[in-house]
Amino acid sequence: MIGLELVVVLGVAVLLGNGLGERYRIAPPVVLLVFGALLGFVPALREVELPPEAVLLIFLPVLLYWESLTTSLREIRRDLRGIMLMSTVLVIGTAGAVATVAHELGLAWGPAWVLGAAVAPTDATAVGVLAKALPRRNVTLLRAESLINDGTALVVFGLAVGITVGEELSTSPSRTSPGCSPSPTSAESRPEPWSRGW
């Protein structure tokens, strides 16, 4: 499937998802999630691969920029202490709790921390969906926290990946090429010069 057809299919899915969500009073991200799962069964769309850098450099900045425009700077200054605690201590604590549960279920500590760092930060889009159901101060805390917590989660994620890769490299057996090291049997069976009468 070429890029233009993919853009058209995704655009139609987004429009239908938003329209159905507003009509039946369902959160549009939930409808879009269902549409995305259904589109995954289309054979032509299974070959589409989206690089992780595209999400980090294209979609995430747009979401964070929109949330920054709809959040009051005065309210952020008023609740700055709670926002900083939620975006750092709470994210690390959530990642640790998820890592502990994953480790108890049989996952190693390194991959468990990677999983915890991936699911610890709150989603800015999910916070926007809950904006009408929560008090204004709570919404401000969640929105401002969602602007900062990604940095904390990325640090934890990077440390966990680095430690996991380092442990795998340190525990892997050293491999040497057969042509680089002489065979002990051939070295021992080689006759010395004085044994041949030289």
Backbone bond lengths (Angstrom), bond angles and torsions (degrees), N, CA, C in turn:
res aa  C-N    CA-C-N  psi(-1)  N-CA   C-N-CA  omega(-1)  CA-C   N-CA-C  phi
1 M - - - 1.459 - - 1.526 109.23 -
2 I 1.340 116.02 127.91 1.460 120.27 -177.81 1.516 109.91 -75.75
3 G 1.333 115.25 167.67 1.453 119.98 -174.77 1.510 113.97 -63.17
4 L 1.358 117.94 -38.36 1.459 120.72 -178.16 1.519 111.32 -64.50
5 E 1.319 117.74 -43.22 1.463 120.49 178.85 1.527 110.93 -64.44
6 L 1.326 116.38 -37.66 1.463 119.76 178.77 1.517 111.24 -64.77
7 V 1.326 117.06 -41.46 1.464 120.72 178.97 1.527 110.52 -64.36
8 V 1.338 116.69 -39.98 1.464 119.91 179.48 1.524 110.67 -64.98
9 V 1.330 117.38 -44.76 1.469 120.81 -179.40 1.523 110.45 -62.69
10 L 1.324 117.49 -44.27 1.456 120.05 179.70 1.522 111.64 -67.46
11 G 1.333 117.60 -37.34 1.458 120.04 177.46 1.513 112.77 -63.94
12 V 1.330 116.34 -42.30 1.470 120.15 177.89 1.523 110.24 -65.01
13 A 1.326 117.19 -39.97 1.464 120.23 178.94 1.524 111.32 -64.01
14 V 1.315 117.74 -39.52 1.465 120.95 178.85 1.526 110.80 -66.19
15 L 1.331 116.75 -44.06 1.468 119.79 179.66 1.529 111.26 -63.99
16 L 1.326 117.29 -44.61 1.458 120.03 178.76 1.525 111.49 -65.38
17 G 1.323 116.77 -39.54 1.462 119.66 179.82 1.518 112.15 -64.08
18 N 1.329 117.32 -44.55 1.464 119.96 177.89 1.527 111.71 -65.87
19 G 1.340 116.68 -39.95 1.459 119.40 179.45 1.516 112.92 -65.75
20 L 1.324 116.66 -44.55 1.473 119.85 178.35 1.523 111.63 -67.22
21 G 1.314 117.09 -36.22 1.456 119.55 178.71 1.516 112.48 -64.43
22 E 1.330 116.94 -42.73 1.466 119.88 178.63 1.526 111.91 -70.53
23 R 1.316 117.31 -33.40 1.465 119.53 -177.75 1.519 111.99 -72.65
24 Y 1.331 116.50 -43.33 1.461 120.77 -176.71 1.528 112.68 -99.33
25 R 1.317 117.13 10.21 1.467 123.17 177.44 1.520 111.92 56.99
26 I 1.323 114.66 47.49 1.464 122.50 176.04 1.522 107.62 -116.25
27 A 1.315 116.29 142.56 1.461 119.86 179.20 1.534 109.64 -58.26
28 P 1.338 118.20 123.87 1.470 120.36 -178.79 1.527 114.31 -54.31
29 P 1.355 120.65 -38.49 1.474 117.59 177.25 1.524 113.79 -60.22
30 V 1.336 117.31 -30.47 1.469 119.50 178.02 1.525 109.96 -67.79
31 V 1.328 116.41 -43.23 1.469 120.15 178.44 1.524 110.58 -65.33
32 L 1.333 116.55 -40.60 1.468 119.80 178.60 1.528 111.40 -66.08
33 L 1.326 116.64 -33.25 1.455 119.64 176.39 1.523 110.97 -64.83
34 V 1.328 116.61 -41.14 1.471 120.26 177.87 1.524 110.31 -65.89
35 F 1.337 117.02 -42.45 1.460 120.13 178.32 1.531 111.26 -62.45
36 G 1.337 116.35 -40.32 1.460 119.33 178.66 1.515 112.27 -64.08
37 A 1.328 116.78 -38.57 1.470 119.99 177.24 1.529 110.88 -65.81
38 L 1.335 116.73 -38.67 1.465 119.30 178.79 1.522 111.84 -69.82
39 L 1.345 116.86 -37.77 1.461 119.22 178.16 1.525 111.97 -66.68
40 G 1.331 116.81 -22.71 1.450 119.43 177.78 1.516 113.72 -66.73
41 F 1.342 116.98 -18.11 1.463 120.26 178.09 1.526 112.36 -85.55
42 V 1.321 118.31 -7.29 1.464 121.17 177.63 1.519 108.50 -74.75
43 P 1.327 119.38 123.81 1.488 120.58 -176.05 1.521 113.04 -58.64
44 A 1.328 117.78 -37.55 1.466 119.59 -176.83 1.521 112.20 -68.96
45 L 1.337 116.65 -26.65 1.457 119.73 -178.91 1.519 113.36 -87.04
46 R 1.322 118.01 -11.57 1.456 120.10 -179.81 1.523 112.28 -69.92
47 E 1.325 116.78 -23.08 1.463 120.26 -178.98 1.524 112.61 -85.69
48 V 1.322 117.57 -5.31 1.461 120.80 -178.17 1.522 109.08 -79.05
49 E 1.315 116.72 128.12 1.456 122.82 178.79 1.524 109.39 -122.47
50 L 1.310 115.89 130.71 1.459 121.95 179.32 1.518 108.82 -108.84
51 P 1.316 118.07 118.56 1.476 119.49 -179.71 1.522 111.10 -62.98
52 P 1.322 118.40 143.65 1.470 119.74 178.10 1.517 113.02 -59.82
53 E 1.342 117.44 -28.82 1.455 119.76 179.72 1.525 111.83 -64.79
54 A 1.343 117.12 -27.92 1.461 119.84 179.72 1.519 111.14 -66.29
55 V 1.331 116.79 -40.16 1.471 119.85 177.75 1.521 110.47 -67.37
56 L 1.329 116.90 -40.16 1.462 120.97 -176.65 1.516 112.12 -72.46
57 L 1.325 118.26 -33.54 1.464 121.66 -173.56 1.520 113.91 -101.20
58 I 1.349 117.89 -17.89 1.472 120.03 -175.39 1.521 111.51 -114.17
59 F 1.322 117.34 -57.94 1.461 120.12 -171.63 1.529 112.63 -79.41
60 L 1.316 117.34 -44.60 1.462 120.05 -177.07 1.530 112.98 -63.16
61 P 1.338 120.12 -44.32 1.478 118.30 177.00 1.520 113.82 -60.52
62 V 1.336 117.36 -35.10 1.471 119.85 179.23 1.519 110.62 -66.05
63 L 1.327 117.29 -44.11 1.467 121.19 179.24 1.529 111.06 -63.52
64 L 1.332 116.17 -45.03 1.457 119.55 -179.10 1.525 111.40 -67.56
65 Y 1.323 117.04 -35.95 1.467 119.65 178.87 1.527 111.11 -65.93
66 W 1.314 116.85 -40.67 1.457 119.67 179.03 1.523 110.99 -66.06
67 E 1.316 116.80 -40.90 1.458 119.72 178.23 1.524 111.36 -65.59
68 S 1.327 117.41 -33.95 1.460 119.90 178.06 1.528 111.64 -68.35
69 L 1.322 117.38 -30.42 1.467 119.84 178.18 1.516 112.51 -74.79
70 T 1.311 117.17 -29.91 1.466 120.86 -176.68 1.525 113.03 -95.60
71 T 1.322 117.89 7.25 1.463 121.76 179.84 1.523 109.44 -109.45
72 S 1.327 115.94 136.00 1.464 121.12 -177.97 1.528 110.12 -77.38
73 L 1.337 116.30 126.94 1.458 120.87 178.58 1.527 110.98 -69.17
74 R 1.318 117.61 -32.68 1.467 120.80 178.61 1.531 110.72 -65.31
75 E 1.297 116.96 -42.35 1.463 119.96 178.49 1.530 111.41 -68.98
76 I 1.317 117.19 -31.60 1.463 119.87 176.85 1.518 110.19 -65.36
77 R 1.321 117.20 -42.80 1.465 120.08 178.44 1.527 111.44 -64.82
78 R 1.307 117.01 -35.69 1.454 119.83 -179.61 1.523 111.84 -67.72
79 D 1.319 117.50 -37.87 1.464 122.00 -177.33 1.524 111.40 -109.70
80 L 1.332 117.26 33.07 1.458 120.35 -174.62 1.533 111.90 -64.00
81 R 1.329 117.37 -38.47 1.466 120.02 -178.42 1.522 111.55 -63.84
82 G 1.325 116.78 -46.73 1.459 120.03 178.38 1.514 112.38 -64.61
83 I 1.327 116.72 -36.35 1.465 120.31 179.63 1.523 110.45 -65.61
84 M 1.331 117.19 -43.97 1.460 120.30 -179.81 1.532 111.47 -65.73
85 L 1.335 116.50 -39.67 1.462 118.97 178.50 1.527 111.14 -65.97
86 M 1.320 117.16 -40.69 1.457 120.15 -179.80 1.527 111.88 -68.59
87 S 1.325 116.63 -36.09 1.460 120.00 -175.65 1.527 113.09 -82.19
88 T 1.321 118.74 -11.42 1.468 121.10 179.95 1.528 111.22 -119.53
89 V 1.329 116.35 -67.13 1.468 120.39 -175.39 1.524 110.73 -64.68
90 L 1.324 116.81 -44.53 1.463 119.37 -177.77 1.525 111.63 -66.78
91 V 1.328 117.14 -37.89 1.471 119.92 178.84 1.522 110.60 -65.62
92 I 1.340 116.82 -44.50 1.460 119.80 179.12 1.524 110.53 -65.70
93 G 1.337 117.19 -40.40 1.459 120.01 177.76 1.519 112.30 -64.24
94 T 1.335 117.20 -40.53 1.467 120.02 177.78 1.513 111.25 -65.79
95 A 1.332 116.73 -41.96 1.465 119.77 177.37 1.528 110.89 -61.96
96 G 1.339 116.75 -40.06 1.459 119.67 177.94 1.513 112.85 -66.04
97 A 1.334 116.77 -39.32 1.464 119.63 178.60 1.525 111.37 -65.25
98 V 1.331 116.59 -44.11 1.463 119.71 177.92 1.521 110.71 -64.19
99 A 1.340 116.80 -40.38 1.468 120.04 178.84 1.519 111.37 -63.83
100 T 1.328 117.58 -38.34 1.459 121.00 179.25 1.526 111.07 -65.04
101 V 1.328 116.06 -45.07 1.472 119.52 178.93 1.523 110.44 -64.08
102 A 1.337 116.73 -43.46 1.460 119.61 179.27 1.523 111.64 -63.84
103 H 1.333 116.81 -37.06 1.466 119.85 178.25 1.530 111.13 -67.84
104 E 1.324 117.06 -37.42 1.458 119.66 177.32 1.525 111.68 -66.66
105 L 1.338 116.75 -25.05 1.457 120.75 178.92 1.523 112.65 -86.29
106 G 1.341 116.95 1.28 1.459 119.74 174.72 1.508 115.89 113.87
107 L 1.330 118.58 0.10 1.459 121.15 -179.75 1.522 109.80 -87.54
108 A 1.326 116.51 143.68 1.462 120.51 178.43 1.530 110.30 -66.79
109 W 1.337 115.99 160.57 1.459 119.94 -174.61 1.521 112.28 -63.19
110 G 1.325 117.58 -39.60 1.462 119.55 -179.12 1.521 112.95 -62.15
111 P 1.330 119.00 -59.01 1.464 120.04 175.71 1.525 113.40 -60.19
112 A 1.328 117.74 -30.09 1.468 119.64 178.00 1.528 111.14 -64.77
113 W 1.335 117.33 -41.61 1.463 120.02 176.56 1.518 112.08 -68.54
114 V 1.328 117.09 -32.88 1.468 119.54 174.96 1.519 110.58 -62.44
115 L 1.332 116.31 -44.50 1.467 120.63 177.11 1.521 110.95 -63.07
116 G 1.326 117.21 -43.38 1.460 119.84 179.59 1.514 112.85 -62.57
117 A 1.334 117.17 -40.64 1.462 120.00 178.64 1.520 112.05 -68.28
118 A 1.328 117.15 -28.20 1.462 120.27 -179.12 1.526 112.16 -73.89
119 V 1.329 117.35 -33.48 1.469 120.20 -175.60 1.526 113.10 -103.97
120 A 1.332 118.53 -3.38 1.464 120.41 -175.46 1.523 114.02 -70.55
121 P 1.341 121.18 -45.64 1.474 119.62 -175.81 1.520 111.98 -72.31
122 T 1.318 115.14 146.07 1.465 120.22 175.88 1.520 110.38 -75.76
123 D 1.312 115.31 154.59 1.462 121.52 -178.55 1.520 109.18 -92.06
124 A 1.330 115.83 131.91 1.465 119.97 179.59 1.532 111.97 -63.30
125 T 1.324 116.68 -35.62 1.465 119.64 178.84 1.520 111.34 -67.62
126 A 1.329 116.85 -40.80 1.465 120.02 178.32 1.519 111.27 -64.16
127 V 1.328 117.29 -36.78 1.463 120.40 176.88 1.519 110.66 -64.30
128 G 1.331 116.69 -39.91 1.457 119.56 178.29 1.517 112.97 -63.75
129 V 1.333 116.92 -33.60 1.464 120.33 178.54 1.521 111.02 -66.84
130 L 1.339 117.04 -36.81 1.460 121.62 -177.44 1.525 112.85 -85.97
131 A 1.316 118.03 5.95 1.467 120.56 -174.06 1.521 112.15 -62.26
132 K 1.320 117.30 -35.05 1.467 119.80 -176.27 1.529 112.95 -82.19
133 A 1.323 117.14 -14.07 1.463 120.12 -175.79 1.517 113.39 -101.26
134 L 1.335 118.63 -0.76 1.458 121.81 -177.29 1.522 110.31 -124.17
135 P 1.331 117.58 158.75 1.466 120.15 174.22 1.528 110.89 -61.75
136 R 1.328 115.31 156.95 1.454 120.14 -174.32 1.528 111.85 -62.47
137 R 1.342 117.17 -39.17 1.460 119.00 -178.24 1.519 110.96 -65.40
138 N 1.320 117.22 -41.29 1.463 120.15 177.98 1.522 111.68 -64.31
139 V 1.324 116.52 -38.55 1.464 120.21 177.90 1.520 110.58 -64.50
140 T 1.333 117.29 -40.56 1.461 120.97 178.04 1.514 110.94 -62.95
141 L 1.339 116.86 -43.64 1.455 120.34 178.07 1.525 111.56 -60.34
142 L 1.320 117.04 -44.81 1.456 120.62 -177.94 1.527 111.63 -68.87
143 R 1.334 116.30 -40.84 1.465 118.98 179.51 1.521 111.63 -66.04
144 A 1.321 116.86 -46.51 1.460 119.59 179.74 1.530 111.14 -65.84
145 E 1.325 116.61 -37.40 1.457 119.93 178.64 1.516 111.63 -66.65
146 S 1.331 116.70 -35.50 1.462 119.94 179.80 1.522 112.36 -70.30
147 L 1.340 117.74 -16.48 1.459 120.77 176.73 1.524 112.28 -79.77
148 I 1.332 117.64 -20.79 1.464 121.66 -173.01 1.528 111.87 -112.39
149 N 1.329 117.05 -28.88 1.465 118.84 -170.70 1.517 113.48 -65.95
150 D 1.341 118.01 -22.38 1.463 119.30 179.03 1.527 111.37 -63.17
151 G 1.344 116.96 -36.08 1.456 119.52 177.84 1.511 111.96 -63.74
152 T 1.331 116.49 -43.78 1.464 120.05 177.26 1.524 111.60 -62.86
153 A 1.328 116.43 -43.68 1.463 119.87 -179.71 1.529 111.64 -65.50
154 L 1.336 117.18 -36.61 1.459 119.67 178.37 1.527 111.71 -65.78
155 V 1.339 116.68 -37.46 1.468 119.51 177.01 1.530 110.90 -63.86
156 V 1.333 116.36 -47.21 1.469 120.09 178.69 1.528 110.35 -63.09
157 F 1.318 116.40 -40.73 1.464 120.76 179.85 1.522 110.65 -63.21
158 G 1.347 117.16 -45.48 1.455 120.15 179.97 1.521 112.56 -63.24
159 L 1.336 116.63 -41.94 1.466 120.05 177.62 1.527 111.31 -63.59
160 A 1.332 116.57 -42.97 1.464 119.78 -179.36 1.525 111.50 -64.82
161 V 1.328 116.78 -42.40 1.470 119.69 178.82 1.527 110.66 -65.27
162 G 1.354 116.79 -42.75 1.455 119.67 179.42 1.510 112.80 -62.85
163 I 1.327 116.82 -42.92 1.462 119.86 178.63 1.523 111.23 -66.20
164 T 1.333 116.73 -40.61 1.464 120.04 -179.95 1.520 111.47 -64.49
165 V 1.322 116.99 -45.04 1.467 120.25 178.90 1.521 110.86 -65.40
166 G 1.342 117.30 -39.67 1.463 119.90 178.14 1.510 112.44 -64.03
167 E 1.331 117.25 -39.15 1.469 119.75 177.76 1.520 111.49 -66.41
168 E 1.332 116.95 -38.03 1.464 119.16 179.63 1.521 111.03 -67.06
169 L 1.348 116.51 -38.44 1.457 118.96 179.45 1.527 111.66 -70.00
170 S 1.341 116.73 -35.55 1.458 119.38 -178.05 1.523 112.55 -75.01
171 T 1.320 116.93 -28.62 1.470 120.35 -179.03 1.514 113.47 -91.99
172 S 1.343 118.52 -10.86 1.460 120.18 179.94 1.517 109.65 -75.19
173 P 1.346 118.92 139.21 1.471 121.55 -179.76 1.514 110.96 -68.80
174 S 1.334 115.13 145.35 1.462 119.90 179.37 1.520 109.50 -72.37
175 R 1.310 113.59 136.28 1.457 119.23 -178.15 1.528 108.71 -114.90
176 T 1.306 116.55 130.95 1.452 122.44 177.46 1.507 109.03 -120.08
177 S 1.299 116.25 145.10 1.457 121.22 -179.97 1.514 110.51 -72.48
178 P 1.315 118.26 139.97 1.470 119.67 -178.85 1.515 112.69 -61.49
179 G 1.351 116.63 -28.51 1.453 118.52 -177.94 1.503 113.61 -81.92
180 C 1.336 118.86 -9.41 1.452 121.67 -176.04 1.516 112.39 -90.55
181 S 1.314 119.77 -26.32 1.451 122.34 -177.51 1.522 109.27 -114.73
182 P 1.306 117.95 133.63 1.463 119.28 -179.61 1.513 111.72 -70.86
183 S 1.263 114.83 149.19 1.460 120.43 179.69 1.519 109.81 -75.18
184 P 1.354 118.33 132.95 1.464 120.11 179.92 1.522 112.75 -61.55
185 T 1.318 116.36 -36.34 1.464 118.93 -178.03 1.514 111.28 -67.91
186 S 1.337 116.62 -38.45 1.453 118.89 179.80 1.513 111.55 -69.81
187 A 1.347 117.03 -34.90 1.453 120.21 179.06 1.520 110.98 -70.35
188 E 1.329 116.72 -36.60 1.452 119.28 -179.03 1.522 111.96 -75.71
189 S 1.350 115.59 -31.92 1.465 118.27 -177.73 1.510 112.64 -82.17
190 R 1.340 118.73 -8.51 1.452 121.03 -179.04 1.528 108.85 -73.56
191 P 1.294 119.60 125.93 1.472 121.07 -177.16 1.510 111.76 -73.06
192 E 1.309 117.12 142.22 1.455 122.25 176.82 1.519 110.08 -73.95
193 P 1.341 116.89 158.09 1.470 118.79 -178.24 1.519 113.38 -58.70
194 W 1.373 118.30 -40.94 1.463 118.51 -177.69 1.510 113.25 -72.38
195 S 1.371 117.06 -18.56 1.470 118.27 179.03 1.508 111.32 -75.72
196 R 1.383 117.80 -16.92 1.454 119.58 179.97 1.535 111.65 -102.54
197 G 1.322 115.21 9.70 1.460 118.51 176.51 1.495 114.18 85.94
198 W 1.369 119.40 17.17 1.463 120.97 178.54 1.506 110.25 -80.19
